[in-house]
Amino acid sequence: MFSFDVEKETFALKPMNCPGHCIMFDNRPRSWRELPLRLADFGVLHRNELSGALTGLTRVRRFQQDDAHIFCTPQHIEQEMVACLEFLDCVYTTFGFTFQLKLSTRPEKYLGDLATWDQAEKALEDSLNKFGRPWQLNPGDGAFYGPKIDITIQDALRRSHQCATIQLDFQLPERFNLNYVSESGEKKRPVIIHRAILGSVERMVAILSESYAGKWPLWLSPRQVCVVPVGPSLDQYATTVNEKLFANGFMSEVDTDPGDTLNKKVRNAQLAQFNYILVVGEREKNSNTVNVRTRDNKVHGEMTVDALIDHLNKQVKEKTLSDDSQLLG
């Protein structure tokens, strides 16, 4: 941790969200009717990693993660785990990633009683079977406070990364003396599920950057459309098209540099990885159209600006990773 002294007190930058969420759970008496209680946090975290362990964006000292903690009863474990896995599947499929699942079980040194561990491992096993994807057993590699499901993905260089985390925790409720009133009126300990789907956002951005090799799909691309006029006399029309695209929510730019030829402008846009390059000349101006091509030099011909916007909106809405030629006929 990063810690420092202020007026004889020691302060630290938050390295994790778990303790804070436990305090939030414990700020008032809880009933079984409130469970499962799900708390999410996208805040900034700091961890004082050794300098030799720092690597680009994949291992940093300051990062953000889509952290969540689910406080539930033991009977909720299976359904909540399945929901976490389905959430993970939805997100990773959208990005175009495949992933491997491993069930990491009780290590040699663990906290808690054996019966609780057996129950938890059985719940995770049932969740994985219900999820329906292949998974592997990873004996003895669980955390000391509970079993977990390890999820790994591969980047473009076939390096494995663990981004998502789904873990069971029986110890934090003990350490923070958390309880809820059960249906029978007794005080009972909740179980905590730690869940992060993206994990470190910085690490996910690094993996996506390498996987897409700069060719971001339209819905993620910071450079979606570039409008290229064939000459200075078309600059005004090109600017109008650009403004209309921008007003419809697209990251659009216009290249009106008089020093470059048309071919140079198109090439510059391709090298900058704009998803679409729109060439406009006199014919396009008179018919209120644009000539559409992709960064891979697939020419789709003339389209009205409104028709193009409809196609782009469809790609963004569907978060498609497919070839552009399948969407623009």
NUNUKOL-815215 format. One record per residue (C-alpha): residue number from 1; residue in three letters; chain; x, y, z. Coordinates in steps of 0.001 Angstrom, whole numbers, plus 500000, padded with zeros to 6 digits. Example, Ala and Ser with C-alpha at 12.3 -4.5 7.8 and 13.67 -1.06 7.14 Angstrom:
gupa nr 1 rest ALA kette A u 512300 v 495500 w 507800;
gupa nr 2 rest SER kette A u 513670 v 498940 w 507140;
//
This chain:
gupa nr 1 rest MET kette A u 500000 v 500000 w 500000;
gupa nr 2 rest PHE kette A u 500919 v 503654 w 499658;
gupa nr 3 rest SER kette A u 500788 v 505030 w 503203;
gupa nr 4 rest PHE kette A u 501808 v 508330 w 504768;
gupa nr 5 rest ASP kette A u 501674 v 510009 w 508175;
gupa nr 6 rest VAL kette A u 499606 v 513117 w 508876;
gupa nr 7 rest GLU kette A u 499516 v 514590 w 512390;
gupa nr 8 rest LYS kette A u 500504 v 511338 w 514086;
gupa nr 9 rest GLU kette A u 497974 v 509313 w 512093;
gupa nr 10 rest THR kette A u 498728 v 506943 w 509234;
gupa nr 11 rest PHE kette A u 496662 v 507280 w 506086;
gupa nr 12 rest ALA kette A u 496730 v 505025 w 503034;
gupa nr 13 rest LEU kette A u 495503 v 505154 w 499452;
gupa nr 14 rest LYS kette A u 492752 v 502609 w 498891;
gupa nr 15 rest PRO kette A u 494178 v 499372 w 497388;
gupa nr 16 rest MET kette A u 490826 v 497540 w 497211;
gupa nr 17 rest ASN kette A u 487094 v 498136 w 497632;
gupa nr 18 rest CYS kette A u 486238 v 495126 w 499814;
gupa nr 19 rest PRO kette A u 486607 v 496716 w 503290;
gupa nr 20 rest GLY kette A u 484623 v 499789 w 502262;
gupa nr 21 rest HIS kette A u 481775 v 497675 w 500938;
gupa nr 22 rest CYS kette A u 481758 v 495652 w 504155;
gupa nr 23 rest ILE kette A u 481404 v 498876 w 506164;
gupa nr 24 rest MET kette A u 478553 v 499958 w 503880;
gupa nr 25 rest PHE kette A u 476817 v 496622 w 504462;
gupa nr 26 rest ASP kette A u 477279 v 496978 w 508215;
gupa nr 27 rest ASN kette A u 476023 v 500556 w 508500;
gupa nr 28 rest ARG kette A u 472619 v 499276 w 509660;
gupa nr 29 rest PRO kette A u 470910 v 495982 w 510537;
gupa nr 30 rest ARG kette A u 470260 v 493782 w 507493;
gupa nr 31 rest SER kette A u 467420 v 491361 w 506819;
gupa nr 32 rest TRP kette A u 467399 v 488191 w 504720;
gupa nr 33 rest ARG kette A u 464846 v 489989 w 502545;
gupa nr 34 rest GLU kette A u 467588 v 492391 w 501348;
gupa nr 35 rest LEU kette A u 469854 v 489622 w 500105;
gupa nr 36 rest PRO kette A u 471499 v 489252 w 497722;
gupa nr 37 rest LEU kette A u 472789 v 492814 w 498124;
gupa nr 38 rest ARG kette A u 475035 v 493894 w 495237;
gupa nr 39 rest LEU kette A u 477437 v 496831 w 495582;
gupa nr 40 rest ALA kette A u 479449 v 498039 w 492576;
gupa nr 41 rest ASP kette A u 482398 v 500434 w 492514;
gupa nr 42 rest PHE kette A u 484373 v 501863 w 489588;
gupa nr 43 rest GLY kette A u 486725 v 503909 w 491771;
gupa nr 44 rest VAL kette A u 490477 v 504462 w 491576;
gupa nr 45 rest LEU kette A u 492776 v 501997 w 493362;
gupa nr 46 rest HIS kette A u 496478 v 502255 w 494219;
gupa nr 47 rest ARG kette A u 498866 v 499385 w 494849;
gupa nr 48 rest ASN kette A u 502546 v 499831 w 495562;
gupa nr 49 rest GLU kette A u 503830 v 497249 w 493085;
gupa nr 50 rest LEU kette A u 507570 v 496665 w 492834;
gupa nr 51 rest SER kette A u 509104 v 498710 w 490022;
gupa nr 52 rest GLY kette A u 510411 v 495567 w 488347;
gupa nr 53 rest ALA kette A u 506883 v 494148 w 488132;
gupa nr 54 rest LEU kette A u 505418 v 497163 w 486313;
gupa nr 55 rest THR kette A u 504653 v 496449 w 482652;
gupa nr 56 rest GLY kette A u 503053 v 499006 w 480336;
gupa nr 57 rest LEU kette A u 499334 v 499163 w 481044;
gupa nr 58 rest THR kette A u 499056 v 495521 w 482093;
gupa nr 59 rest ARG kette A u 500598 v 496070 w 485560;
gupa nr 60 rest VAL kette A u 500391 v 499583 w 486997;
gupa nr 61 rest ARG kette A u 500293 v 501243 w 490396;
gupa nr 62 rest ARG kette A u 497158 v 503319 w 489835;
gupa nr 63 rest PHE kette A u 494190 v 501712 w 488117;
gupa nr 64 rest GLN kette A u 490427 v 501353 w 488012;
gupa nr 65 rest GLN kette A u 488392 v 498194 w 487927;
gupa nr 66 rest ASP kette A u 484719 v 497306 w 487629;
gupa nr 67 rest ASP kette A u 484608 v 495954 w 491136;
gupa nr 68 rest ALA kette A u 481495 v 494494 w 492743;
gupa nr 69 rest HIS kette A u 480714 v 492620 w 495937;
gupa nr 70 rest ILE kette A u 477602 v 490525 w 496336;
gupa nr 71 rest PHE kette A u 476457 v 489821 w 499889;
gupa nr 72 rest CYS kette A u 474267 v 486729 w 499880;
gupa nr 73 rest THR kette A u 473214 v 483600 w 501758;
gupa nr 74 rest PRO kette A u 474844 v 480212 w 501036;
gupa nr 75 rest GLN kette A u 471649 v 479247 w 499195;
gupa nr 76 rest HIS kette A u 472167 v 482158 w 496771;
gupa nr 77 rest ILE kette A u 475694 v 481160 w 495745;
gupa nr 78 rest GLU kette A u 474811 v 479021 w 492736;
gupa nr 79 rest GLN kette A u 472325 v 481425 w 491150;
gupa nr 80 rest GLU kette A u 474599 v 484433 w 491704;
gupa nr 81 rest MET kette A u 477597 v 482599 w 490264;
gupa nr 82 rest VAL kette A u 475643 v 481624 w 487152;
gupa nr 83 rest ALA kette A u 474556 v 485258 w 486762;
gupa nr 84 rest CYS kette A u 478193 v 486393 w 487052;
gupa nr 85 rest LEU kette A u 479311 v 483871 w 484432;
gupa nr 86 rest GLU kette A u 476535 v 484898 w 482054;
gupa nr 87 rest PHE kette A u 477491 v 488554 w 482529;
gupa nr 88 rest LEU kette A u 481115 v 487684 w 481798;
gupa nr 89 rest ASP kette A u 480141 v 485695 w 478697;
gupa nr 90 rest CYS kette A u 478099 v 488622 w 477371;
gupa nr 91 rest VAL kette A u 480954 v 491122 w 477821;
gupa nr 92 rest TYR kette A u 483778 v 488942 w 476486;
gupa nr 93 rest THR kette A u 481751 v 487741 w 473501;
gupa nr 94 rest THR kette A u 481058 v 491374 w 472622;
gupa nr 95 rest PHE kette A u 484802 v 492043 w 472554;
gupa nr 96 rest GLY kette A u 485406 v 488900 w 470493;
gupa nr 97 rest PHE kette A u 487384 v 487075 w 473194;
gupa nr 98 rest THR kette A u 487307 v 483410 w 474058;
gupa nr 99 rest PHE kette A u 488107 v 482460 w 477639;
gupa nr 100 rest GLN kette A u 489072 v 479482 w 479774;
gupa nr 101 rest LEU kette A u 487456 v 478601 w 483089;
gupa nr 102 rest LYS kette A u 489169 v 476903 w 486022;
gupa nr 103 rest LEU kette A u 487749 v 475973 w 489400;
gupa nr 104 rest SER kette A u 490435 v 476615 w 492024;
gupa nr 105 rest THR kette A u 489770 v 474631 w 495182;
gupa nr 106 rest ARG kette A u 490907 v 474610 w 498830;
gupa nr 107 rest PRO kette A u 494657 v 475234 w 499333;
gupa nr 108 rest GLU kette A u 496746 v 473527 w 502002;
gupa nr 109 rest LYS kette A u 496552 v 476566 w 504268;
gupa nr 110 rest TYR kette A u 493018 v 477851 w 504537;
gupa nr 111 rest LEU kette A u 490678 v 479573 w 506947;
gupa nr 112 rest GLY kette A u 487268 v 478280 w 507957;
gupa nr 113 rest ASP kette A u 485825 v 474821 w 508438;
gupa nr 114 rest LEU kette A u 485983 v 471938 w 505983;
gupa nr 115 rest ALA kette A u 482215 v 471533 w 505660;
gupa nr 116 rest THR kette A u 481779 v 475140 w 504531;
gupa nr 117 rest TRP kette A u 484556 v 474744 w 501958;
gupa nr 118 rest ASP kette A u 483011 v 471556 w 500604;
gupa nr 119 rest GLN kette A u 479635 v 473252 w 500314;
gupa nr 120 rest ALA kette A u 481141 v 476243 w 498511;
gupa nr 121 rest GLU kette A u 483157 v 474132 w 496078;
gupa nr 122 rest LYS kette A u 480067 v 472075 w 495293;
gupa nr 123 rest ALA kette A u 478098 v 475272 w 494629;
gupa nr 124 rest LEU kette A u 480784 v 476553 w 492241;
gupa nr 125 rest GLU kette A u 480980 v 473200 w 490469;
gupa nr 126 rest ASP kette A u 477207 v 473159 w 490022;
gupa nr 127 rest SER kette A u 477322 v 476740 w 488728;
gupa nr 128 rest LEU kette A u 479945 v 475886 w 486125;
gupa nr 129 rest ASN kette A u 478028 v 472805 w 485002;
gupa nr 130 rest LYS kette A u 474844 v 474838 w 484733;
gupa nr 131 rest PHE kette A u 476682 v 477521 w 482747;
gupa nr 132 rest GLY kette A u 477495 v 474856 w 480171;
gupa nr 133 rest ARG kette A u 481002 v 475881 w 479063;
gupa nr 134 rest PRO kette A u 484034 v 473556 w 479365;
gupa nr 135 rest TRP kette A u 486006 v 474057 w 482550;
gupa nr 136 rest GLN kette A u 489003 v 472530 w 484309;
gupa nr 137 rest LEU kette A u 489722 v 471671 w 487915;
gupa nr 138 rest ASN kette A u 492658 v 473502 w 489486;
gupa nr 139 rest PRO kette A u 493173 v 471684 w 492824;
gupa nr 140 rest GLY kette A u 494679 v 473586 w 495742;
gupa nr 141 rest ASP kette A u 494912 v 476956 w 493960;
gupa nr 142 rest GLY kette A u 492005 v 478695 w 495673;
gupa nr 143 rest ALA kette A u 492457 v 481707 w 497907;
gupa nr 144 rest PHE kette A u 492910 v 481073 w 501632;
gupa nr 145 rest TYR kette A u 489489 v 482632 w 502282;
gupa nr 146 rest GLY kette A u 487458 v 480676 w 499719;
gupa nr 147 rest PRO kette A u 487365 v 478845 w 496367;
gupa nr 148 rest LYS kette A u 487279 v 480825 w 493132;
gupa nr 149 rest ILE kette A u 486704 v 480615 w 489408;
gupa nr 150 rest ASP kette A u 489737 v 481743 w 487412;
gupa nr 151 rest ILE kette A u 489053 v 483220 w 483978;
gupa nr 152 rest THR kette A u 491898 v 483700 w 481499;
gupa nr 153 rest ILE kette A u 491901 v 485199 w 478013;
gupa nr 154 rest GLN kette A u 494631 v 485356 w 475380;
gupa nr 155 rest ASP kette A u 495891 v 488455 w 473590;
gupa nr 156 rest ALA kette A u 497083 v 488696 w 469987;
gupa nr 157 rest LEU kette A u 500498 v 487344 w 471005;
gupa nr 158 rest ARG kette A u 498817 v 484334 w 472662;
gupa nr 159 rest ARG kette A u 499832 v 485511 w 476124;
gupa nr 160 rest SER kette A u 497386 v 484558 w 478848;
gupa nr 161 rest HIS kette A u 495880 v 487257 w 481055;
gupa nr 162 rest GLN kette A u 493591 v 486933 w 484040;
gupa nr 163 rest CYS kette A u 491212 v 489870 w 483874;
gupa nr 164 rest ALA kette A u 487925 v 488724 w 485332;
gupa nr 165 rest THR kette A u 487635 v 487550 w 488930;
gupa nr 166 rest ILE kette A u 484811 v 485624 w 490586;
gupa nr 167 rest GLN kette A u 485663 v 484564 w 494143;
gupa nr 168 rest LEU kette A u 483824 v 483340 w 497207;
gupa nr 169 rest ASP kette A u 484816 v 484816 w 500547;
gupa nr 170 rest PHE kette A u 483798 v 483475 w 503965;
gupa nr 171 rest GLN kette A u 486449 v 485327 w 505942;
gupa nr 172 rest LEU kette A u 485704 v 489019 w 505417;
gupa nr 173 rest PRO kette A u 482225 v 488602 w 506946;
gupa nr 174 rest GLU kette A u 483954 v 487053 w 509982;
gupa nr 175 rest ARG kette A u 486630 v 489732 w 510178;
gupa nr 176 rest PHE kette A u 484086 v 492567 w 509931;
gupa nr 177 rest ASN kette A u 481522 v 490743 w 512079;
gupa nr 178 rest LEU kette A u 478859 v 491047 w 509389;
gupa nr 179 rest ASN kette A u 475473 v 489475 w 509916;
gupa nr 180 rest TYR kette A u 471884 v 489539 w 508783;
gupa nr 181 rest VAL kette A u 468647 v 488432 w 510422;
gupa nr 182 rest SER kette A u 467470 v 485177 w 508868;
gupa nr 183 rest GLU kette A u 463875 v 484165 w 508194;
gupa nr 184 rest SER kette A u 463834 v 482364 w 511534;
gupa nr 185 rest GLY kette A u 465002 v 485499 w 513380;
gupa nr 186 rest GLU kette A u 468573 v 484271 w 513981;
gupa nr 187 rest LYS kette A u 471692 v 486260 w 513183;
gupa nr 188 rest LYS kette A u 473722 v 484627 w 510414;
gupa nr 189 rest ARG kette A u 476863 v 485379 w 508451;
gupa nr 190 rest PRO kette A u 476504 v 486383 w 504798;
gupa nr 191 rest VAL kette A u 478825 v 485115 w 502069;
gupa nr 192 rest ILE kette A u 480662 v 487615 w 499860;
gupa nr 193 rest ILE kette A u 481192 v 487097 w 496135;
gupa nr 194 rest HIS kette A u 483982 v 489252 w 494693;
gupa nr 195 rest ARG kette A u 483232 v 490015 w 491038;
gupa nr 196 rest ALA kette A u 485218 v 491974 w 488446;
gupa nr 197 rest ILE kette A u 484430 v 491374 w 484779;
gupa nr 198 rest LEU kette A u 486906 v 493659 w 483017;
gupa nr 199 rest GLY kette A u 489291 v 493631 w 485946;
gupa nr 200 rest SER kette A u 491792 v 496462 w 485561;
gupa nr 201 rest VAL kette A u 490435 v 498764 w 482848;
gupa nr 202 rest GLU kette A u 493996 v 499727 w 481930;
gupa nr 203 rest ARG kette A u 494968 v 496091 w 481399;
gupa nr 204 rest MET kette A u 491835 v 495454 w 479344;
gupa nr 205 rest VAL kette A u 492614 v 498467 w 477131;
gupa nr 206 rest ALA kette A u 496138 v 497110 w 476586;
gupa nr 207 rest ILE kette A u 494813 v 493674 w 475614;
gupa nr 208 rest LEU kette A u 492193 v 495162 w 473297;
gupa nr 209 rest SER kette A u 494783 v 497444 w 471683;
gupa nr 210 rest GLU kette A u 497037 v 494509 w 470871;
gupa nr 211 rest SER kette A u 494184 v 492232 w 469815;
gupa nr 212 rest TYR kette A u 492693 v 494740 w 467387;
gupa nr 213 rest ALA kette A u 496159 v 495927 w 466255;
gupa nr 214 rest GLY kette A u 494819 v 499464 w 465899;
gupa nr 215 rest LYS kette A u 491797 v 498400 w 463841;
gupa nr 216 rest TRP kette A u 489162 v 499110 w 466446;
gupa nr 217 rest PRO kette A u 485604 v 498044 w 465660;
gupa nr 218 rest LEU kette A u 483339 v 500984 w 464892;
gupa nr 219 rest TRP kette A u 481585 v 501019 w 468279;
gupa nr 220 rest LEU kette A u 484918 v 501329 w 470128;
gupa nr 221 rest SER kette A u 486899 v 503344 w 467589;
gupa nr 222 rest PRO kette A u 488176 v 506823 w 468512;
gupa nr 223 rest ARG kette A u 488407 v 507553 w 464758;
gupa nr 224 rest GLN kette A u 485223 v 506403 w 463110;
gupa nr 225 rest VAL kette A u 484763 v 508555 w 459998;
gupa nr 226 rest CYS kette A u 486960 v 510883 w 457933;
gupa nr 227 rest VAL kette A u 485405 v 513105 w 455254;
gupa nr 228 rest VAL kette A u 487737 v 513867 w 452335;
gupa nr 229 rest PRO kette A u 486824 v 516540 w 449739;
gupa nr 230 rest VAL kette A u 488350 v 516130 w 446262;
gupa nr 231 rest GLY kette A u 489276 v 519815 w 446159;
gupa nr 232 rest PRO kette A u 488996 v 523141 w 448020;
gupa nr 233 rest SER kette A u 485678 v 523964 w 446318;
gupa nr 234 rest LEU kette A u 484095 v 520999 w 448159;
gupa nr 235 rest ASP kette A u 485388 v 521961 w 451609;
gupa nr 236 rest GLN kette A u 482080 v 523510 w 452657;
gupa nr 237 rest TYR kette A u 480041 v 520425 w 451674;
gupa nr 238 rest ALA kette A u 482581 v 518142 w 453388;
gupa nr 239 rest THR kette A u 482320 v 520255 w 456541;
gupa nr 240 rest THR kette A u 478512 v 520053 w 456428;
gupa nr 241 rest VAL kette A u 478652 v 516238 w 456140;
gupa nr 242 rest ASN kette A u 481160 v 516090 w 458997;
gupa nr 243 rest GLU kette A u 478970 v 518266 w 461228;
gupa nr 244 rest LYS kette A u 475940 v 516073 w 460543;
gupa nr 245 rest LEU kette A u 477861 v 512917 w 461443;
gupa nr 246 rest PHE kette A u 479252 v 514547 w 464584;
gupa nr 247 rest ALA kette A u 475773 v 515736 w 465579;
gupa nr 248 rest ASN kette A u 474619 v 512102 w 465326;
gupa nr 249 rest GLY kette A u 477246 v 511029 w 467842;
gupa nr 250 rest PHE kette A u 480073 v 509802 w 465603;
gupa nr 251 rest MET kette A u 483780 v 510575 w 466008;
gupa nr 252 rest SER kette A u 484094 v 512322 w 462665;
gupa nr 253 rest GLU kette A u 486804 v 514537 w 461172;
gupa nr 254 rest VAL kette A u 487260 v 516353 w 457873;
gupa nr 255 rest ASP kette A u 490556 v 516726 w 455977;
gupa nr 256 rest THR kette A u 490612 v 520079 w 454188;
gupa nr 257 rest ASP kette A u 494406 v 520371 w 453976;
gupa nr 258 rest PRO kette A u 495066 v 522091 w 450618;
gupa nr 259 rest GLY kette A u 498638 v 520819 w 450533;
gupa nr 260 rest ASP kette A u 497718 v 517129 w 450082;
gupa nr 261 rest THR kette A u 496394 v 515357 w 447021;
gupa nr 262 rest LEU kette A u 493181 v 513322 w 447197;
gupa nr 263 rest ASN kette A u 495125 v 510049 w 447200;
gupa nr 264 rest LYS kette A u 497372 v 511319 w 450004;
gupa nr 265 rest LYS kette A u 494364 v 512317 w 452120;
gupa nr 266 rest VAL kette A u 492727 v 508917 w 451635;
gupa nr 267 rest ARG kette A u 495995 v 507171 w 452481;
gupa nr 268 rest ASN kette A u 496460 v 509303 w 455602;
gupa nr 269 rest ALA kette A u 492962 v 508373 w 456774;
gupa nr 270 rest GLN kette A u 493662 v 504679 w 456179;
gupa nr 271 rest LEU kette A u 496931 v 504839 w 458116;
gupa nr 272 rest ALA kette A u 495120 v 506641 w 460944;
gupa nr 273 rest GLN kette A u 492709 v 503656 w 460985;
gupa nr 274 rest PHE kette A u 489483 v 505575 w 460377;
gupa nr 275 rest ASN kette A u 486799 v 502923 w 459933;
gupa nr 276 rest TYR kette A u 485236 v 504785 w 457026;
gupa nr 277 rest ILE kette A u 486596 v 507317 w 454556;
gupa nr 278 rest LEU kette A u 483969 v 509410 w 452783;
gupa nr 279 rest VAL kette A u 485124 v 511010 w 449530;
gupa nr 280 rest VAL kette A u 482978 v 513900 w 448297;
gupa nr 281 rest GLY kette A u 483076 v 515557 w 444865;
gupa nr 282 rest GLU kette A u 480698 v 517615 w 442731;
gupa nr 283 rest ARG kette A u 478466 v 514631 w 441984;
gupa nr 284 rest GLU kette A u 478145 v 513749 w 445671;
gupa nr 285 rest LYS kette A u 477451 v 517397 w 446535;
gupa nr 286 rest ASN kette A u 474683 v 517692 w 443929;
gupa nr 287 rest SER kette A u 472999 v 514446 w 445022;
gupa nr 288 rest ASN kette A u 473631 v 514910 w 448775;
gupa nr 289 rest THR kette A u 475608 v 511656 w 448939;
gupa nr 290 rest VAL kette A u 479082 v 510444 w 449929;
gupa nr 291 rest ASN kette A u 481381 v 507880 w 448334;
gupa nr 292 rest VAL kette A u 482123 v 505287 w 451006;
gupa nr 293 rest ARG kette A u 485254 v 503205 w 451418;
gupa nr 294 rest THR kette A u 486832 v 501449 w 454392;
gupa nr 295 rest ARG kette A u 490311 v 501604 w 455850;
gupa nr 296 rest ASP kette A u 490995 v 498287 w 454082;
gupa nr 297 rest ASN kette A u 490223 v 500012 w 450758;
gupa nr 298 rest LYS kette A u 486901 v 498254 w 450196;
gupa nr 299 rest VAL kette A u 484903 v 500654 w 448041;
gupa nr 300 rest HIS kette A u 481146 v 500623 w 448627;
gupa nr 301 rest GLY kette A u 480197 v 503473 w 446310;
gupa nr 302 rest GLU kette A u 477676 v 506245 w 446789;
gupa nr 303 rest MET kette A u 475225 v 506427 w 449665;
gupa nr 304 rest THR kette A u 473078 v 509178 w 451047;
gupa nr 305 rest VAL kette A u 474325 v 510613 w 454310;
gupa nr 306 rest ASP kette A u 471146 v 509515 w 456093;
gupa nr 307 rest ALA kette A u 471498 v 505926 w 454823;
gupa nr 308 rest LEU kette A u 475121 v 505859 w 455982;
gupa nr 309 rest ILE kette A u 474137 v 507121 w 459433;
gupa nr 310 rest ASP kette A u 471533 v 504346 w 459669;
gupa nr 311 rest HIS kette A u 474195 v 501733 w 458814;
gupa nr 312 rest LEU kette A u 476659 v 503178 w 461324;
gupa nr 313 rest ASN kette A u 474008 v 503291 w 464042;
gupa nr 314 rest LYS kette A u 473201 v 499641 w 463341;
gupa nr 315 rest GLN kette A u 476862 v 498647 w 463706;
gupa nr 316 rest VAL kette A u 477209 v 500581 w 466953;
gupa nr 317 rest LYS kette A u 473968 v 499193 w 468379;
gupa nr 318 rest GLU kette A u 474875 v 495594 w 467512;
gupa nr 319 rest LYS kette A u 478530 v 496115 w 468541;
gupa nr 320 rest THR kette A u 479489 v 494142 w 465466;
gupa nr 321 rest LEU kette A u 482993 v 492805 w 464910;
gupa nr 322 rest SER kette A u 482178 v 491522 w 461409;
gupa nr 323 rest ASP kette A u 483691 v 492675 w 458131;
gupa nr 324 rest ASP kette A u 482374 v 496035 w 456949;
gupa nr 325 rest SER kette A u 481535 v 494662 w 453506;
gupa nr 326 rest GLN kette A u 478836 v 492475 w 455049;
gupa nr 327 rest LEU kette A u 477047 v 495545 w 456341;
gupa nr 328 rest LEU kette A u 477348 v 497951 w 453448;
gupa nr 329 rest GLY kette A u 476206 v 496452 w 450206;
//
